Amino acid sequence: MKLLVGAPIRKLRRAHGLTQSAMAERLEISASYLNLIEKNQRPLTAAVMLRLAERFDFDTRALAVAEPGGGMDAMRRRLADPLFADLEIDRDELAEWLSAAPGGAEAFARVFDRLHEGGGAERADDTVDVVVAARREIERWRNHFGDLDEQAEALADELRLGDVDLYGAILERLRVRYQITVRILPADVLPGTLRRLDTHARQLQLSEMLDPASRTFQAAFQLGLLEAKSEMDALVAGAKLGERPAQRMFHRHLASYFAAALMMPYGRFLRACNQTGYDFELLQRRFNAGFEMIAHRLTTLQRVGARGLPFFMLRTDKAGVISKRYAGASNAPMVDARGRCALWGLHQAFDRPGELVRQLAELEDGSRWLTLARTVRPQHRSVEGITATFSVGLGVAAEHASSLAAARGVDLKGAAVPIGLGCRECLRPQCPQRGAPPNGRLLLFNERERGLSPFVFAED
């Protein structure tokens, strides 16, 4: 993969007060070549990256998160908003903007995200700001944290040497190395709580409501906080999130990432995916993990030289409120869309609880996606008679889906369900499910006719 990092290289050069000629001399390249690198017209090679690290004491891992606005793909998703449709900004123009004015591009991204997540309010509230800030940092890394993956994988191998039962091995590690015991307590002793660390008693308390997979995850979460503390602290510090709540939310995501990576070590998990055709039921049984855990893990398989399929994941409730969204390497427009389409299988899964709902969907831009969705329920008792239910959906571009066990019997080149990115952004004229007119289109009225949709609009 080409590494185009002109903006951070230019920033580094200016921070050292160097001209392009002076920096090029220290990197043993020509000034013209450095000029092309800074303009994103040439990728950064491994040799030059090594010299950067040696001669400027530069942490090259920062390059993975240095692109303004999350990089080209993230900015293209934002500019796909109908508000910018008449501007016709092409890829070359966007690349030039990111290279020439990275600060301005980053500022645009932050304002867009704040208004987007805040529902169009003039100023989003602090809670929304925290969620947006943490999510944007996850997006910068494309939800793949290689150092945490490697550390979790090494720890998983070490734990397997002493005990084939991962849960038991984690408990033993906590007891021997950190003097923390694990105790399962009745639900009425931990009301409204699934996991609690009693620092005085040196005891990790888990609710009896947790199933075996969730118990392992919560124990792995606690172990990750201890084993990978320095790595997580470095990632949080490097994110420069500013406010403490955003830092803690990002830190919690990293601990959850480590727990999942410990339960599903990268190499073994990817091999199992390839061998089984990403068979979710088999993966759940083989790694003692829940469907939502598997779905999330699939979005993280982006190790250089050992990549999995580019999945995306969403979790929604019946009202369409998204509580989790990970684009991974998929570049799926559905992840960041402001609205949701009622025709999408993600929502239809609520009508078929516990069943895997498959759907071949086609967006207005012609892209086709195989999406899979299933309902899940959190690990706790109902509260005042209310039992929460969510739909977890994941998907992959149809062109990558032929090897999936879930794609068997699906004609990936056949008829697909036409879906949009929400009624306000969808321009399909004959949709019987349409509940609102599209943005920026003139509504047409004819009292003598009534079409499939109550909203008839000018097509251009």
N, C-alpha and C positions, 0 to 999 in steps of 0.2 A: 504494500500500500504506500502511495506517495505521501510524504510528510511535508506539507506546505505550511510553513510557520514563519512567514515573513515578518509579521507584526512583532512577535516576541524577540526575534533576532535583532530587529531594528531598535527595539526598546533596550535590549541588553547593550548594544553598541553605544547608544546615546548615554546610558547610565555610566559607562566607563569613559565617556568623553572622547570617543574615537571617531575618526573619519572612516569611510568605507575602505580606503586604501590601507590605513593603519590596522584595522581589524582583519582585513583580508590577508595582510602579511603575517599576522600572528596565527591565522588559521591555515596558512600555506595554500591559499587559493587566490585567484585573480580578483581584482576589485570589481570587474564587470560581472564575474560569476556571483559575487556576494550581492551585487546590485539586483541581479535576477532573482536570487533567493529572497531578498527583502520584498520584491514585487510579486512574490508567489508564482514566478514564472519558471522556477526550478525547484525541485524537492531538496530537502536536506538529506545528505547521504550519511551513512553510518560513520564513515571516516571523519567527516566534518563534525558530526555530533560528538564523537569521542574527543576531538580537539577542543570543542567548546567546554566539555566537562573538565578537561585537564588544565586548560589555560585561563579559564574564567571562573573556575570553581562553580560551575553552573549545573544545577540539578535538572538533567534532561527530562525527568518525568514530568516536569512542569509544562513541557511542550504539549502534552496530551490534553491539557485543560486551558491552553493559552488562547485558543481561537475566540475572537470576539463573538458574542451572541451564541456560543456553542458551535460555531463553525458554519460552513456553507449549507449543509443540509438543514440544520435547525433554522437558519435565517430564511431559507427558501420556504419552509413550512409557514413561517410567520407571514411572509409576503404573498402566500397563496390566499390570504384573507381577501374576500370580495372588495373590501375597501380600497385595495391597491390594484384591482383588475385592469383599470384603464392605463396604468403606468407601464405595463409590459416590460418589466425589468428582467433581462435575460441573465443567464449564468455568468457570462463574461463581465457584464456590468456590475453584478453583485460581487464577483471576485475582486474587481478593481476597487470597489467601495471598501471591502474588508481589508484590503491591503493598504489603501491610501488613507483611510480614516477609521482605524479600528476602534478608537474611542467613541466616535460618533455612532458606529454600528452597535457597539455595546450599549450605549445610552438608549438607542432606539429599541433594542431587545428588552431592556429592563422596563421601559415605559409600556411597551406592547404587552409584556407578560403581566405587569401590574394591572392594566386595564382589562386584559383578557380574563385573568383569574378573578378579578374583582367584579366581573359582570358588567363592565362598562362604567363603573362609578368613577367620579372624578378623582377619588383617592381610595384605594383599597385599604381595608382595615389592617391592623397589625398582625392579626392571625393569618390572613391571606398572605401578607408579605413574608411571613415566616415559612409558610408552605412553598410559596413560589421560589424563595431564595434557596431552600434546601433542594427542591426538585431541579432547579437550574444547575446546581452543582453536580447532581447525579447525571443529568443530561450531558454535561460537559465531558464526563468520563464515559458516556454511553452505558452507564451502569455496569462497567467492567473495571474492577480494581485488582489488577494483576498481582500486586504484592500481597494483598490479603488472600487471594486465591492460592498462591504458592505456599504461604505460611500455613493455611488451613489444610492444604493437601499433605504437606509434610507432617503436620500434627496427626492427621487421620491415619497416615501410614504408621506412625509411631504407636498410636493407640491400638491399632490392629495387631501389633506384635504381641501385646499382652492379653488382649481380650477381643474375641470376634464380635462381642456384643458392644456396640458403640455407646449406648446409654450407660451401661455398666462401667465402661472404660472412662467415660467423661466423669462419672461420679467418683471413681477412684482417683482420677487426676485432681479433681477439686479437693478431695479429702487429704491426699498425701502432700501435694505441692502447696495448696493454699489454706489447708485446715478448714475447709468449708464442707459441711455435710448437707445432704439433700433430704428433705422430709416432705412426704405427701400428706397434705392436711385436708380435712373435710371442707366442703364448700361453705358451710355456715361459719367456719372459723376464718376463712378468707373471703368474706362477702364482697363481690365485685372486683376481686383481685385474682389473677391467674399466676403471678410470680412475684415473690417478695424476698429480698435479701435482708435478713436480720443480722446486721453487722456485729451486734453485741454477742449474740449466741453463735456467731459464725455458722449461720444456717441459711441455706437456700430453700425457701418454702414454695412448693408447687401445689396448685389446686387439684383435687381429685377429679375435677371436671375435664382436665386435659387428657386427650387420648395419647397412646404411646408415642406417636410421631411428634405431637406437640410437646410432650414432656422432654423428649430428646432435644427438640429445637430450643426450648427454654433453658435447658441445662447447657447446651452448646453456646447459647447467647451469653450466659454468665461467664463461661470459660473464655469466650472470645474477648470479653471486656478485660480479662486479666492477661491472657497470652499475647494479644495483639494491641495492647494499650498504646505503645509508642507509635506504631504504624497508624492507628486510628487518630491519635492526637496530631500527628504530622499532617494527615489528610485534612483534618478540620482546620488546623492552623493555616495550611496552604490555601484553603477555600476563601479565607478572608470574608466570612459571612457577616462579620460585625456584631450583630445582636446575638446575645446568649441563647435565646430560644431557637433561632435558626441553626446555631452551632450544635445544640443538643439534638435537634431533629435529625440533622445530617449524621451525627455520631450514632444515633440509634439505628439509622439505616445501615451504617457500616457494620455495627455489631450483628444485625440481622443477616447481612451479607456473609459475614464470617461464619455464622451458625449454619447457614444453608450450604456454604462451601465445605464445612466440616462434615456435614451429613452426606453431601453429594460431591465428593472430591473430583476436581476438574477432569483429570485424565480418565478415571474409571467411569464417571458419569457420561462423558462424551462418547466413550467406547460403547457403553450400554445403549445410548441413544442411536448410534449408527447401527449397532447389531440388531436392535429391536424395531427399527423404523420409528423411533420416538413413540413407542407404544406406552401411553400414559399409565395404564393400569399396571403393566409390568414394571415400569420405572417406580411407581409408588410402592409396589411390594418389595422390589429389590433394594430400595434405599430407605424403606420405612418412612416415607414422606407423604404428606397430603397433596391433593391435586393443586392447590394454590401454591404450595412450596415448589412443586415441579414446574408449574407455569412460570413462576418468577425466575427460577434458576435458568430456564431456557433462554431468557433474554440476556444472560450474562456471558454466554459462551463465545467470547471474542478474543481468545488468546492468539497472538500472532503465530501462524503456522499450524494452528489446531483450532479452527473456528467451527462452531456449530451453525445450524441454519439460523438466519436472521429473524427471530420471532419478536413480536411485540406482545404486550400484556396490558389488560385493563380490568379493573374491578368496579362494578357499579351496583347501586341498589335499585329498587323498583321505580324510584322517582327519577332515575337517570343521573344521580349524583355520583361522580367518579371519585373514589377514595384511593385508588392506586392507578398509576399509568407509567409504563416503561416502554420507550420506543426501541431500546437496544440499538441494533444496527439496521433495523428494518426500514427506517424513513417512512413509516406508515402515516398517511395524513390523518387517519382516524384517531390517533393518539392525542394530538393537540387540537382537534376540531372543537369549535365552540359548542356545537350541538351534537345530537345523536339521532340516528335514523331508526324509526320504529320497525322498519323492515329488517334490520340487522339481527342475526341470530343471537347476539349478545343479550338482547332483551327478551327474545322468545324463549330463552332457557328457563325463565321463571315459570313458564307454562308446562315445562317438562322437568321438574325437580329431580336432581341426581343423575340425569341422563346427559350424555355428551352430544351436544347439538352441533352438527356439521353444516357448513354453508359455504358455497362458492359465491362470492360477492364481487360485484364490479362497480367501481366508482365512476364518476362522470368523466374523469380524465382517461378512462379506458384501462386503468390498472385493475388487475384481478387478484383476489386474495382468498385463500382457504382459511376460514376462521372456525374456531372451535370454542364452545362455551359450555359451562356447567355451573350449577348452583352449588354454593358452599354455605356452611353455617359456622359461626364462631364457636370456640370451645368454652361456652358458659351456659348457665341456666337461663331460662326465659325470665325477663324482668317485667313484673306486672302483667304477665300473660303474653308478653311480646317476645317472639323469637326472631332474631335478626337473620336475614337471608340476603346473600349477595350473588351476583353472577360474575364469574371469573372467565374472561375471554382472552384468547390468544390467537395469533394469526401469523401467516407467513405468505409472501408473494406466491401466487399459483405456480410461477415458473420454478420455484424451489421445492414444491410440495409433493412431487411424484414419489419420493422415497418414503413418505409417511405412511405408517400403518393406518392412520385415520383417513387417508386419501383413497383407500381401496374401495373400488366401486364408484368413485367420483370421476366424472369426465372433466378433467381440468381445462379442457379446451371447448367444452360444451356450453350450454346455456347457463348463465349466472344470474343471480338475483341482483337487480339494479338498486344500489343503495346510495345515499348521499351523506353529507357531513352535517346533517341537521337541516330542517326546512328553510331556515334563514339563509343558508349558503347553497342550497340545492336548486338547480335550474331545470330539473326534469318537469315538463309541463303537465304530463298526464299521470300524476301519482295520486291514487285514491286515498292514500294515507296522509296527504299533506295537511298540516295543521296550522301553517302560517305562510304568508307570502315571502318570497325571497327578498333579500336586501337589495336596494338600488334598482328595482325594476318597476316600471309603470303598471299599475293595476288597470285591467280592462273590464268593463261591465256591459253585459248584454242581457236585458230583462227577458228576452225571448228565448234564451237558451240557458241550459244548466249542464255543465260538463261534469267529468269525474271529480274534479276538485272545485271547491268553492272560490278558489283564487286563480283567476286567469290573468296572465301578465304578458307584457311585451317581451319578445325573445331577444331583442337587442336594442 
